[in-house]
């Protein structure tokens, strides 16, 4: 159903200004402001969602009575004419009320219209200067305010069932189906004329059975979500020289403190509010399964959260001898509450072995506390293709966790710096060990643990330890030997402290400058990173085994965290500058990955044993192995930019991005490409104008 935009219309605005002046001979004042706004006014998605919630809970059936105008036509067109006048109703828990025919209420393009707006304003001011000889101060304050507005439509369960029964529409009064302004909603294909984006007509269309635009609009409610985040930061630093002199020079120091305060406030429209409308019927609050009034999307609640972080730090710069300098740093942060506090030391050193060769290294610990949303007692509903259901999109309910703890890391690096003539080169080996990483339990990992792998026809394990995180259709019933992967309706994904991960690799940067080339300077260089390993320990959540240990490096990881991990990412560039003119050519390379999910299958006809194992064993019927995107190939893109400095501090630039119009490599995802490897936009042109005041 081609209703999505391939490229979303996006309006972005950004303004920045700063002011600097001297208060006295040794005190400086600085203030800066930034305003940024991003709008997606016509964010297009599918015409309508597949119902994962029914009239009495997840997967329960909608009823279509025989009095519905499309009922008898449906029976006739599907070879069931003998049931006309006999069948009283049709029950279905796989209803997609708005599908191939498109949504007639959205400007004729068929897809639903979502709206997104993000606005940020940041102010920062500071004073720095000299207190006394070899003693300096730097005091600053920052205020950031971020607003976001999200509008997302979805069909209301109760309105849909009422409309199927002939009691729909904005002007319906009374309880007589199809009378007194009440309308029937026809869910069958005989009610739409065709597919406009593909310019296809529907041969089974019956104009008399078409749904009115006002009825379709009435089925939907637009969820409105607003959030405001306010952040205050205060910093104070005193630095200078200590009365200690070593063979390499004087010992420097810095001490400081920081206070961060974050206020987060979110508000939701009444129907979206789970405190007001947790059930399929609006206003009801005592239903057994409180999955909300929408056929697909979940709910949210108003929140007012805050986070306060206090930190102090100290640093010493120790020149032990000529050419060798070491830095010792320690930082203490206190998040309060369940997150607690931490003290993290770091050591860095650089040794100039010769005029042209230096070595450097570092070792230390770091700490990251949860955000206000990580620990919020609520969540959001997202869409994700679930491998255990044949990669069909399902509802993923992601919830915060008030008990989530901090994330801690141990890191070290060693490297070298080479500088001779026009050559500058650096190479660093680095290693990170992250404990208690903050992440959401991957929905695909949960679904696969319960339902296994396949095209969705495979039976699930109803006794799985992770069964409680999966909601099935048929009122969430799971019957061993009956319930399949296709019966998954929703998956719950909680934020938690995950398994330890270990990463190591190298970063490199090489540049060679040629002077006096055609009256200018020419720089040729390359920069990049190569990842050796991205190892994750086995995942255990609340004492339940979730997934085994694995190495993510070089794999797509579409069904598990951390997602796509290319081993090599690098770029090479050529810069030429002469007078006010500069030219840049950049080639970017992103290494390919293997899809760790392996091949999948597609049914070519009726089959009860279509699976990868059965195909490999030669016993599958009407079943074909699919290896599309099994290897996501590497991607290389070339960009060219020209800049010219004009009078009055004006800079004009022109760019050609993806010069050779390369397509992204194939991947087994909804859009058939991996956004972390390939660029789907093709060759684009960009013109920029910058003015300094």
Secondary structure, 3 states (H helix, E strand, C coil): CCCCCCCCCCEEEEEEEEEEEEEECCEEEEEEEEEEEEEEEEEEECCCCCCCEECCEECCCEEEECCCCCHHHHHHHCCCHHHCCCCCEEEECCCCCCCCCCECCCCCCECEEEEEEEEEEEEEEEEEEEEECCEEEEEEEEEEEEEEEEEEEEEEHHHHHHHHCCCECCCCCCCCCCCCCCECCCCCHHHCCEECCCCEECCCCCHHHCCCHHHHHHHEEEEEEEEEEEEEEEEEEEEEEEEEEECCEEEEEEEEEEEEEEEEEEEECCCCECCCCCCCCCCCCCCCCCCCCECCCCCECCEEEEEEEEEEEEEEEEEEECCEEEEEEEEEEECCCCCCEEEEEEEEEEEECCCCEEEEEEEEEEEECCCCCCCCCCEEEEEEEEHHHCCEEEEEEEECCCCCCCEEEEEEEEEEEEEECCEEEEEEEEEEEEECCEEECCHHHHHHHHHCCCCCCCECCCCCCCHHHEEEHHHHCCCCCCCEHHHEEEEEEEEEECCCEEEEEEEEEEEEEEEEECCEEEEEEEEEEEEEEEEECCEEECCEEEECCEECCCECCCCCCCCCCCCEEEEEEEEEEECCEEEEEEEEEECCEECCCCCEEEECCCCCCCCHHHHHHCCCCCEEEECCCCEECCEEEEEEEEEEEECCCEEEEEEEECCCCCCCCECCCCCCECCCCCCCCCCEEEEEEEECC
